[in-house]
Amino acid sequence: MITIKTPAEIAVMRRANQIVAAILEAVIVGIGTSVSQMYPGPEFLFLNGNSDAGAFFLVLVIAPVVEEALKASGVVSYGSSFKQPADGPVFGASVGLGFGFFETFLYGLGAWFVGGLEAGIALILVRSVSSVLLHGSSTGMFGYGYARSKFGAPGPGTGSYYAVAVGMHASFNALASLAVLLALAGVSGFASDAAGYLALLAAIFFAFWAIEHVRSIIQASDYPALLGATIPYKPPAKTRPPSGR
């Protein structure tokens, strides 16, 4: 039986995934900090959430792995609704965009309380053309891989495209954090500011390129002959017509 979730159910799921992601990341950071304090060797410094290394480990590893896994679970929950391979990246992008918009709303709300309405609006605008698109495209890629596996396409499938989604997420976070990395390396002044702006533009370009790539995948999945793509379907079993005897 195919069950299509209502828009209200979809919205609740997206918000729940965002909240669960925040809780899991906080728990992982808390455990890592405790471990690094119990074993204060330099090899465990990256686990300490209060250190610079720990902060970047959270941004570049923990957040991408946890958030992409939770978004992927949302895509899988719609698996029974997939009727063709193109549904995978479509549902994936929808889940990712919803996740990204709710995350952006929370960040904007925090910026409003700290820096005022203008700061909140500015943050929401920047994230809407960067991280929101990244969330949509990375989960769209996972959805594509999941659909490939579901419809029996040869080659990479669910696991491989989950790794692609995590890599995209981590790469975007690295670009967005470049200014902070340069500051930690001792680079300051005009060079740091210029690098920060260039990194922001690169992150936005990356997000737009990624969502456009997902769009082309959806197009190729929906009309394989258009771009020379072939994604095999699992055709319904054929039944022999009655012999008439």
N, C-alpha and C positions, 0 to 999 in steps of 0.2 A: 504493500500500500504506500503510495507516494503522499507525503504530507508537506504542504507548502506553508511555511511560517508566515504569520501576519506581520505587517510593518512594525507593530508594537512589540511583538516577540523578538524581531530582529534587532530593534533598537535596544531592548533590555539586554540581549545577549552581548551586543557590542560594548555596552557600558560595563556589564559584568566582567567581560574579558579584560577591560582596561583596569578595573579595580583589582581583579585577581593578579594581573601582571605587577601592579604597584606593590601588592602585599608580598608576592613571591620575591620580587627584587629586594624588598626591605629585609625579608627573612634571610635571603642568601647573603646579603651584605652584613647583616648582624652576625650570622654564623662565621663568615670569613673574618670579620674583625675580631671575634673571640678567639679563633684559631691563631691569628697572627699575634695576638697578645699573649697567648699561651706559649707560642713558639716564636719568639721575637727575632728570628733570623731574617736576613735580607731576602731569602728565597720565598718568604711568606708575606713580604710587604705588600704585594699586589692584592692580597686578600683583605687588607685593612681599609675599610670604607672611609676612614678619617685621613688617609694619606692621598697624595696626588696620584700615585700608582694605582691605588684602590679605586679612586674616582674614575680613572680612565679604563680600568678593567671593567667597571660597571657599565660605562658608556659603550665600550667597543666589543665586549664579550657577553656579559650577563644580560643586558637589556635586549640586544638583538636575538639571542637564543630564546629567552623567555617570551618576549613579545611575539616573535614569529611563531613559536609553538602554540601560543594561545590563539592567535589569529588563524593558524592552520586548523586548530580544532573546530573553529567556527565554520571553516570551509567544509571540513569533513562532515559536519552535522547536516549540511545541505546535500550530501552526496546522493541521497535517494531522489533528489529533484533533478539531477543531471540527465539530460536527454541526448546531448551531443557533446563532443570535446570542447566546443567553444564555451559551454556553460562553465567550465572550470575557471578560466581566467576572468570571466565576467563576475561570477560569484566571489572569486578571490579578491578582485579589485573592489567590489562593493563592501566586503567585510573590512578590508584594509582601510578604505576611505572613511568608513564609519568609525573605526577605531581611531584613526588619525584626527578626525574632526572632534571627537569627544576628548581626546588627549589635549588637543590644542585649546579647547574651551577651558579645561582645567588649568593649563599653563597660563592662559590669558587672564583667568580669574585671579590666579596668584599674583601675576604682574600688576593687576589693577589694585589689589590690596597693598602691594609694596610701593609701586611707583605712580599710581594714579590711573585714571581712565585712558589717557593718551598712551601710556606704556602698555596697558593691556591690549588696546586696539592695534598698536604697532606690532606687538608680538604675534597676535592672531593673524595679521595680514602676512607677515613674513613666513610664518609656519604654514599658512594655507597654500603658498606657492612653493613650498619646499618639503617639509616633513610629512604633510598630509598626502602629497602625491607620492612620496617615497613609500609610505605605508600601503597605499593602494597598489603600487606597482610591484612591490616585493611579495605581497600576498597574492597578487594576480599571477606571478610566476609560480608560486607554490600551487595555486589552483590549476594552472596549466599542467604541471607535473602530476598532480593527483588525478586529473582527468585522463592523462596519457595512460596511467596505470589502470584506471577504472575501465577504459575502453580498449585495453590490450595493445597499446602502441608499443612497438619495439624500442629499445634504447632506454635512456634515463627516465625515471619516473618520480614517485613521491619523495623518496629520501634525497635524491640528487637535487631536486628543485627546492626542497626545504633548505639544503645547504646553500643554494643560490640565493634564496631569500635572506638568509642570515648574512651572507657575504655582502649583498646589496645594502642591507641595513647598517652593517658595521662600517662599510666604506663611506656611506653618507655621514654617519656620526663622526668618522675621522676627519672628513672635510669640514664639518660644522665646528669641530673642536680645534682646528688648526691654530687659531689665534691663541688659544690657551696653551697649547703645546709650545708655541714659540715663546710665549712669556715665561714658561717654566725653563726653557732653554736659555733664557737670558736676553732674548731679542726684544727690544722695546722701541718706542718712538714711532717715527713714520713707517719704518720697515714692518713693524708689527701691525700697525693699523692697516697699511696697504695689503699685507698678506691676509689679514682678517677679512677685509672686504672682498678680495679676490676669492678666498675660500668660500665665502657665503655665496658669491655668484656661481662658483663652480658647483656648490651643493644644489643650488636651484636648477642649474643647467642639467645636472645629473638626474634630479627628480623628474624634470620635464622629459628628458631623453628616455628614462625608464618607463614612464607611463605611456609614452608614444610607442615604445617597443612592445609593451603589453597590448596596446591597441592593434598593432600590426599582427600580433600573435592571435588575437581574437578574430581578426579578419581572415587570417590564413586558416584557422581552425574551422571557421564557419564556411569558408569557400576555399577548400584546399587547392583547387586547380588555379586559383587566381595568382598565387605566389609560388606555384610549383610544389606546395607542401602536400604531404600525404600522411594523414593520421587515420589509421584504420578504425572502423567501427566494429562492434560486435553485432552483426545483423541478427534479427529475430529468427528463431528456428523456423524453417520452412516445413509446411505440412503437405503431404501428398493429397491431391484432389481425389475425391471419391471416384471409384472406378465405374460407378453406375450400375454395377451388378447387384 
